Amino acid sequence: MAFEPLIREIDTKILKNLGTVKTQANLMLVTTNDVKISRVLSVSALPCVENIIANQGTVTIEGKVCSQALVLTTEGEYVSLSGTGNFNAVYNSQNITAESKILGYAKNIGTENIIATENSINFNSVIEVPLLIVQNQTIQYIENASTAEQKVGTVNYSDLVNLSSEGFEINSEIELPTSVSKVICTETNGVLKDVVAGNEMVTLKGDIFVTLVYMTNDEVPKLRSQIYTQEFTQEMLLTGVTPENQVSANISVCCSSFELQGELNSAKGVILLKTNFKSFITAQTKKVLDVVEDAFCPRYELKLGHSSFNCENIVCKKYVTDKVDGNISLDEDAPRIDKVIATTAISATVTDAKIVDDNIVVSGNVFANVIYLLDDEGHTTQSIQVELPFETAVSCDNVQQDDEILISIAVKDIEARNKRSKEIDVLAEIGLCIIVTNFSNEATLSSIELGEKRKENESAMGVYVINEANEVWDIAKYLLVSPDLIYKQNPEITFPITSPTQILIYRQRFSE
């Protein structure tokens, strides 16, 4: 008996979370022109992955950090210091080879160990780098098994079309208030709001949030801060992408710089801001295979082999905003607060994201340095770091416990004020971009081998009572007859069968 099922094979790629490596950068900022530091008011750091090297069993991550500090000098002036540093990290895993394709992005999760001397500041930036790895998989399936009774259906699969880890620059123009006499520094963060696939490109849409720290042009200049928001749209070339592809992305600010144009103290004063982002983009296609789902042979035993694979699906993409508030109290023996004057070094981190029912519950912290004046004879300048815990529930239908969650977060706005003499109230607004994916395990019939010959049923005709069956295929496989024969000999039966039903079978006799 000739038995040759048509077996096909395709290769696909999916992107999986590999793990997260934690490291730190040791940073130093030095003053110029013999400027001496009286007090450090705030520090910030923006890490960025520059290179990922895969070797057998290890991943080496190389990156840079742009850092900034706002200080008060011994001459009573506010000065901004800036510089760059480097970080390195190693991640170990048996799943890695020298040919592995691995991507990652860096997150600053805090600054610590701040030590100031007369002319320098030393501190550490704590960095997390989530890593992802491209996994190759082979899908083997049977397209036709015409010499057996076969059940034909479809199966979904996903394939990674392209992925990118590229930088881009956004130029912004900010009109300054007429009250500005001197710009001390700018602090920039951003968040992705949407990502859209096009022909050979992906469009990123998001917001940039700029904290401007400046001196006023009053008779007695004062320190102030203000947040500006700007939308951006950036097109990124990505070969092979079409509008039908599913795309996901993440962005992070690597560094920013500014230059003044026009005139301060007038309506002509503007800042030209350059913000460098690092993007992480993936695009995948969803396809359907026509496959043989099951097969049997009335005369011979069949040995069926199956092949399993993962199919990636984007379950939910959302951009949401939320309010975060908190309160901080100074020690009882501390001097009274006269006035909050500025809020700087604003950032937000996610500490946990979990699925509860149909919600993504995101927990994290908003950090800011609040600069204030004491109610003393010299109106002494002080600063304190405020940490605002938050928990936000975002509705996402059809999410499951094992789904993977990618989150971008940024602070949209923040306000601090001293409600009482030794308390500071802080209200912040955050923006969250959430992308949820899952991996469903699919299987296909991948091989059929002819086994032993069956013993022929001695009864040419039989009446069988079926209690329950969703498909005629289940009955046909159980009785070892074709589904067409059941339909033909029992035209009065409809499916599914939900109560005891008699089925008449008249079997054909086979001859060698």
ROSE-497577 format. One record per residue (C-alpha): x negated, y, z negated. Coordinates in steps of 0.5 Angstrom, whole numbers, plus 2048, in hexadecimal, padded with zeros to 3 digits. Layout:
REM ROSE-497577
XYZ ...
REM end
This chain:
REM ROSE-497577
800800800 7FD807802 7FD80C7FC 7F98127FD 7FC8187F9 7FA81F7FC 7F58227F6 7F38297F7 7EF82D7F2 7EE8357F1 7E98397ED 7EB83E7E8 7E88437E3 7EB8467DC 7E984B7D7 7E88487D0 7E684B7C9 7DF8497C7 7DF84C7C1 7DD8537BD 7D68557BB 7D485A7B6 7CE85E7B6 7CC8657B4 7C886B7B7 7C386F7B2 7C38767B4 7BF87C7B3 7C18837B5 7BC8897B4 7BD8907B3 7B98957B8 7B589C7B7 7B489B7AF 7BB89A7AE 7BC8977A7 7C28937A5 7C689579F 7CC89079F 7CF88B7A4 7D688C7A6 7D78877AB 7D48827AF 7D787E7B5 7D48787BA 7D78767C1 7D486F7C3 7D486C7CA 7D28657CD 7CC8667D2 7CA85F7D3 7CC8587D2 7C78527D3 7C984B7D3 7C58467D1 7C583E7CF 7C983F7C9 7C98467C8 7CB84D7CA 7C78537C9 7CA85A7C9 7C78607CA 7CA8677C9 7C986E7C7 7CD8737C2 7CE87A7C3 7CE87E7BC 7D08847B9 7D08887B3 7D388E7B0 7CE8927AB 7CE8987A6 7C789B7A6 7C389E7A1 7C58A57A4 7CC8A47A4 7CD8A27AB 7D189C7AE 7CD8987B3 7CE8927B7 7C988D7B8 7C98877BE 7C58827C0 7C587B7C3 7C38747C0 7C386D7C2 7C68667BF 7C585F7C1 7C88597BF 7C88517C0 7CE84C7C0 7CD8457C0 7D28407C3 7D18397C7 7D683B7CC 7D18407CF 7CC83F7D5 7C78437D9 7CD8437DE 7D28457DA 7D684C7DB 7D78507D5 7DA8567D4 7DB85B7CD 7DC8617CB 7DA8657C4 7DE8687BF 7DB86C7B9 7DF86A7B3 7DB86F7AE 7D58737AC 7D18717A5 7CB8737A1 7CB87A7A3 7C487D7A0 7C28847A2 7BB8887A1 7BA88F7A2 7B988E7AA 7BC8877AB 7C28827AA 7C287B7AA 7C88777AB 7CB8707AD 7D086F7B2 7D48687B1 7D68657B8 7DA85F7BA 7D985C7C1 7DF8587C3 7DD8537C9 7E08507CE 7DE84A7D3 7E08487DA 7E28417DA 7E283C7E0 7E88377E1 7EA8327E6 7F18317E8 7F282A7EB 7F98287ED 7FD8247F2 8008277F8 8048217FB 8058197F8 80A8177FE 8088107FD 80B8107F6 8118137F3 80F81A7F1 8128207ED 8108277F1 80F82D7ED 80B8337EC 8068367E7 80383D7E5 7FC83E7E5 7F88457E4 7F18467E7 7EC84C7E5 7EC8507EC 7E78557E9 7E48587E3 7E085F7E1 7DC8627DC 7DA8697DF 7DA8707DC 7DD8767DF 7DD87E7DD 7E38827DC 7E288A7DC 7E788E7D8 7E88967D8 7EA8987D1 7EC8A07D0 7EA8A27CA 7EE8A67C5 7EC8AE7C5 7EA8AD7BE 7E48A97BF 7DD8AC7BE 7D98A67BE 7DA89F7C0 7D789A7BB 7D88937BE 7DD88F7C2 7DF8887C0 7E38847C5 7E787D7C5 7EC87A7CA 7F18757CB 7F48717D1 7FB8727D2 7FC86D7D8 7F88697DD 7FB8687E5 7F88647EA 7F88667F1 7F58647F8 7ED8637F6 7EE8687F0 7F08687E9 7F386F7E6 7F28707DF 7F68757DB 7F58787D4 7F487E7D0 7EE8827CD 7EE8857C6 7E988A7C5 7E888D7BE 7E58947BF 7E18977B9 7E089E7B9 7DE8A57B6 7E48AA7B6 7E28B17B8 7E58B47B1 7E18BA7AE 7DF8B47A9 7DE8AE7AE 7E28A77AC 7E18A07AE 7E789D7B1 7E98977B5 7EE8967BB 7F088F7BF 7F18907C6 7F588A7CA 7F48897D2 7F78847D6 7F28807DB 7F387B7E1 7ED8787E4 7EC8737EA 7E786D7E9 7E58697EF 7E68627EE 7E685D7F4 7EB8587F6 7F085B7F1 7F785C7F4 7FE8607F1 8008597EF 7FB8577EB 7FB8587E3 7F685C7E0 7F485E7D9 7EF8637D7 7EB8667D1 7E786C7D0 7E38707CB 7DF8767CB 7D88767CB 7D687D7CB 7D88847CD 7D588B7CE 7D78927CF 7D58997D2 7D889F7D1 7DA8A47D7 7DD8AB7D7 7DD8AF7D1 7DF8AD7C9 7E48B27C6 7E88B37CC 7ED8AF7D0 7E78AD7D5 7E48A87D0 7E48A17D2 7E089B7D1 7DE8967D6 7DE88F7D3 7DB8897D6 7DD8827D3 7DA87C7D5 7DE8757D4 7DD86E7D5 7E286A7D8 7E48637D7 7E98607DC 7EB8597DF 7F08587E4 7F38517E5 7F884E7EA 7FE8497E9 8008447EE 80483E7EE 8028377F1 8078327F4 80582B7F0 8078247EF 80A8247E8 80B81D7E7 80B8167EB 80D80F7EA 80D8097EF 8138047EF 80E7FE7F1 8078007ED 8058037E7 80280A7E8 7FC80D7E3 7FD8147E3 7F88197E1 7F98207DF 7F58267DF 7F682C7DA 7F48337DB 7F583A7D8 7F98407DB 7F98477D9 7FF84B7D8 7FF8537D6 8058527D1 80685A7CF 8028607D1 8048667CD 80286D7CB 8058707C4 8048767BF 8058767B8 80487A7B2 7FF8797AC 7FE87D7A6 7FB87D79F 7F8880799 7F1881796 7F088478F 7EA88778C 7E7885786 7EA889780 7E388C77E 7E288E785 7E3896787 7EA89878A 7EB898791 7EC89F794 7EE89D79C 7ED8987A1 7E989B7A7 7E88957AC 7E988E7AD 7E388A7B1 7E08837B3 7E78807B4 7E78797B6 7EC8737B5 7EA86C7B5 7EF8657B5 7ED8607B0 7F385B7B1 7F885A7B6 7FD8547B5 8048527B8 80A8527B4 81084F7B7 8108547BE 80C8597BB 80485B7BB 80385D7B4 7FC8617B5 7F88637AF 7F38687AE 7F086F7AC 7EF8767AE 7E98797AC 7E88817AB 7E38867A8 7E788B7A5 7E38927A3 7E589679E 7E389C79A 7E389C792 7E68A178E 7E08A378B 7DC8AA78B 7D88A8791 7DE8A4795 7D989E796 7DA89A79C 7DC89379A 7DE88D79E 7E188679D 7E38807A1 7EA87E7A1 7EC8777A3 7F38767A5 7F686F7A5 7FB86D7AA 8008687AC 8048687B3 8098637B6 80A8637BD 80F85F7C0 80D85A7C6 8128557C8 81084E7C9 80984E7C5 8068487C2 8028477BC 7FC8457C0 7FC84B7C5 7F684F7C6 7F78567C4 7F285C7C7 7F38637C4 7F086A7C6 7F286F7C0 7F08777C0 7F287C7BB 7F78817BF 7F78867BA 7F68887B2 7F888D7AD 7F588E7A6 7F78927A1 7F6893799 7FD892796 7FA89378F 7F489678C 7F088F78C 7F488B792 7F488B799 7FA88879D 7F88867A4 7FD8847AA 7FA8817B0 7FD87E7B7 7FA8787BA 7FB8757C1 7FB86E7C2 7FA86A7C9 7FC8637C8 7FB85D7CD 7FD8567CB 7FB8507CF 7FC8497CE 7FA8427D1 7FF83D7D2 7FC8367D3 7FE8337DA 7FE82C7DD 7FE8297E4 7FE8227E6 7F78217E9 7F681A7EB 7FB8137EC 7F880C7EC 7FC8067EF 7FC8017E9 7FF7FA7E8 8057F87ED 80C7F87E9 8107F27E7 8167F37EC 81D7F47E8 8217ED7E9 8277F17E9 8297F47F0 82F7F87ED 82F7FB7E6 8338007E1 8308047DC 8328097D7 82E80F7D6 8308137D0 82C8197D2 82881C7D7 8268237DA 8238217E1 82581B7E6 81D81A7E6 81D8187DF 8228127E0 81F8107E7 81880F7E4 81B80B7DE 81F8077E3 8198077E8 81E8097EE 81E80F7F2 8228167F0 8258167F7 82880E7F6 82B8117EF 82E8177F2 8318127F8 83380D7F4 8368117EE 8398177F2 83E8197EC 83881A7E7 8368217E5 8308237E1 82E8247DC 83181E7D9 8348207D2 83881A7D0 8388127D1 8388117D9 83880B7DD 83480B7E3 8348067E9 82E8037EC 82D7FF7F2 8267FD7F3 8227FC7FA 81E7F57FA 8177F67FD 8147F1801 80C7F1802 
REM end
